[in-house]
Amino acid sequence: MMKVFAWFLLLMFCVSTDGLQCFNCQQAGDVKDCNTVENCTEHQSCLLQVTPSTNGHLYTMSCADNQRCAGPSGGSLFVGRSAEQASKRQTDHCQECCSNDLCNQGLCNHTKHGGWSSWQSWTPCSVTCEGGLGMKHRSCSDPMPSLIGKYCEGISEMFEICNNVPCQGIT
């Protein structure tokens, strides 16, 4: 218990934010739309929360108590995910804190756009004569896009006509 208390005191001392300024807006459609600045109190840091919405994501920026930004056992998560976020790494939610003036507009920038895998081999032709189809496939997994990243552009399947010869011995 003493160790936890010592970490908490160290956290409060190291990230004292006397006079810290942070962007402040509620549920903005884009972080760049937030131009309001707020002065934080001594024991606050800048926060950015990203939550999904029907039109993409909503961004809430403000000052937040340092305790809200602390990880398990009082460890610091500046710049980093909250303890709650650590268990949700593959979601489209994000909560991060920082302790420099106006730093919260650059947080949660984990956008990773998708990239195509290599094409798989052609499948066997669907028939042995009279024309069939072969197919090959690729996936948007190299890398897989983050939930706020763009999906790959282009096609994921290709088809070709194969075995386009008359069948022998069938009347």
C-alpha positions as CSV (number, residue, x, y, z in Angstrom):
1,M,0.0,0.0,0.0
2,M,2.9,2.3,0.8
3,K,4.3,1.7,-2.7
4,V,1.0,2.7,-4.3
5,F,0.9,5.9,-2.3
6,A,4.6,6.7,-3.2
7,W,3.8,6.2,-6.9
8,F,0.7,8.5,-6.5
9,L,2.8,11.2,-4.8
10,L,5.5,10.9,-7.5
11,L,2.9,11.1,-10.2
12,M,1.4,14.3,-8.7
13,F,4.9,15.9,-8.3
14,C,6.2,14.9,-11.8
15,V,3.1,16.0,-13.7
16,S,2.2,19.1,-11.8
17,T,0.4,21.2,-14.4
18,D,0.2,24.6,-12.8
19,G,-0.8,26.9,-15.6
20,L,-1.3,24.1,-18.2
21,Q,-3.5,25.0,-21.1
22,C,-5.6,22.4,-23.0
23,F,-8.0,22.4,-25.8
24,N,-11.6,22.2,-24.6
25,C,-14.6,21.1,-26.6
26,Q,-17.3,18.5,-26.3
27,Q,-18.1,15.9,-29.0
28,A,-16.5,17.7,-31.9
29,G,-16.6,16.1,-35.3
30,D,-12.9,16.6,-35.8
31,V,-10.1,17.5,-33.4
32,K,-9.1,20.4,-35.7
33,D,-12.6,22.0,-35.1
34,C,-11.6,22.6,-31.4
35,N,-10.2,26.1,-30.9
36,T,-11.3,26.8,-27.3
37,V,-8.5,26.8,-24.8
38,E,-9.0,26.1,-21.1
39,N,-6.6,26.7,-18.1
40,C,-6.2,23.6,-16.0
41,T,-5.8,23.5,-12.2
42,E,-2.6,22.4,-10.6
43,H,-3.5,18.7,-10.5
44,Q,-4.9,18.3,-14.0
45,S,-3.6,17.2,-17.4
46,C,-4.9,17.5,-20.9
47,L,-7.3,14.7,-22.0
48,L,-8.6,13.5,-25.4
49,Q,-11.5,11.0,-25.6
50,V,-12.6,9.5,-28.9
51,T,-15.9,7.7,-29.1
52,P,-17.6,6.2,-32.1
53,S,-20.7,7.9,-33.6
54,T,-22.9,7.2,-36.6
55,N,-20.9,9.6,-38.7
56,G,-17.4,8.5,-37.6
57,H,-16.0,9.6,-34.3
58,L,-16.6,12.3,-31.7
59,Y,-13.8,14.1,-29.9
60,T,-14.0,15.4,-26.4
61,M,-11.0,17.5,-25.2
62,S,-10.6,19.0,-21.7
63,C,-8.5,19.2,-18.6
64,A,-8.8,16.1,-16.4
65,D,-7.7,15.2,-12.9
66,N,-4.3,13.4,-13.0
67,Q,-6.0,10.5,-11.1
68,R,-8.2,9.9,-14.1
69,C,-5.1,9.6,-16.3
70,A,-3.2,7.3,-13.9
71,G,-2.8,3.6,-14.7
72,P,-3.1,0.6,-12.3
73,S,-1.3,1.1,-9.0
74,G,-0.9,4.8,-9.7
75,G,1.5,4.4,-12.6
76,S,1.5,7.2,-15.1
77,L,-0.1,6.8,-18.5
78,F,1.0,10.1,-20.0
79,V,0.9,9.9,-23.2
80,G,-0.9,6.7,-23.2
81,R,-4.2,4.9,-22.8
82,S,-6.2,5.0,-19.6
83,A,-6.3,1.8,-17.5
84,E,-9.8,1.2,-18.9
85,Q,-8.5,1.7,-22.5
86,A,-5.6,-0.8,-22.0
87,S,-8.1,-3.7,-22.0
88,K,-9.8,-2.3,-25.2
89,R,-6.8,-1.9,-27.5
90,Q,-8.6,-3.1,-30.6
91,T,-11.6,-0.8,-30.3
92,D,-12.5,2.5,-31.8
93,H,-12.5,4.2,-28.4
94,C,-9.5,6.0,-27.1
95,Q,-8.6,8.0,-24.0
96,E,-5.2,9.5,-23.6
97,C,-3.6,12.2,-21.5
98,C,-0.6,14.5,-21.8
99,S,1.1,17.2,-19.7
100,N,2.3,19.9,-22.2
101,D,0.4,23.0,-23.2
102,L,-2.2,22.3,-25.9
103,C,-1.0,18.7,-26.4
104,N,-4.4,17.0,-26.4
105,Q,-5.2,17.7,-30.0
106,G,-2.4,15.3,-31.1
107,L,-3.4,12.4,-29.0
108,C,-5.2,9.1,-30.1
109,N,-3.7,9.4,-33.5
110,H,-3.4,5.7,-34.0
111,T,-4.9,5.7,-37.5
112,K,-3.6,2.8,-39.6
113,H,-4.9,2.4,-43.1
114,G,-5.4,-1.0,-44.5
115,G,-3.2,-2.7,-47.1
116,W,-3.8,-5.6,-49.4
117,S,-2.4,-9.1,-48.7
118,S,-0.9,-10.9,-51.7
119,W,-3.2,-12.6,-54.1
120,Q,-4.0,-16.2,-53.2
121,S,-3.5,-18.8,-56.0
122,W,-6.3,-19.4,-58.5
123,T,-8.9,-21.9,-57.4
124,P,-9.5,-24.9,-59.6
125,C,-11.9,-24.3,-62.4
126,S,-15.5,-24.9,-61.5
127,V,-16.0,-27.3,-64.4
128,T,-13.8,-29.4,-66.7
129,C,-15.3,-28.2,-70.0
130,E,-17.8,-25.8,-71.6
131,G,-16.4,-22.9,-69.6
132,G,-16.3,-22.4,-65.9
133,L,-14.9,-19.9,-63.5
134,G,-11.7,-19.7,-61.5
135,M,-11.2,-17.3,-58.7
136,K,-8.4,-15.8,-56.6
137,H,-8.8,-13.7,-53.4
138,R,-6.9,-11.2,-51.3
139,S,-7.7,-9.6,-48.0
140,C,-7.3,-6.1,-46.5
141,S,-5.0,-7.5,-43.8
142,D,-1.5,-6.3,-44.5
143,P,-1.9,-4.4,-42.4
144,M,-5.4,-4.6,-41.2
145,P,-6.9,-1.1,-40.8
146,S,-7.5,0.3,-37.4
147,L,-11.1,0.9,-36.6
148,I,-10.6,4.6,-37.5
149,G,-8.4,3.8,-40.5
150,K,-9.5,3.5,-44.1
151,Y,-10.3,0.1,-45.6
152,C,-8.4,-0.9,-48.7
153,E,-9.5,0.5,-52.0
154,G,-10.0,-1.8,-55.0
155,I,-11.3,-5.4,-55.5
156,S,-10.7,-8.3,-53.2
157,E,-11.7,-11.1,-55.8
158,M,-10.8,-11.7,-59.4
159,F,-12.5,-14.2,-61.7
160,E,-11.5,-15.7,-65.0
161,I,-13.1,-18.0,-67.5
162,C,-11.4,-21.4,-67.6
163,N,-11.8,-24.7,-69.4
164,N,-13.6,-23.0,-72.2
165,V,-13.4,-26.1,-74.5
166,P,-16.3,-28.4,-75.7
167,C,-16.9,-31.4,-73.6
168,Q,-16.0,-34.7,-75.3
169,G,-18.4,-37.7,-75.5
170,I,-21.4,-35.8,-74.3
171,T,-24.3,-35.6,-76.7
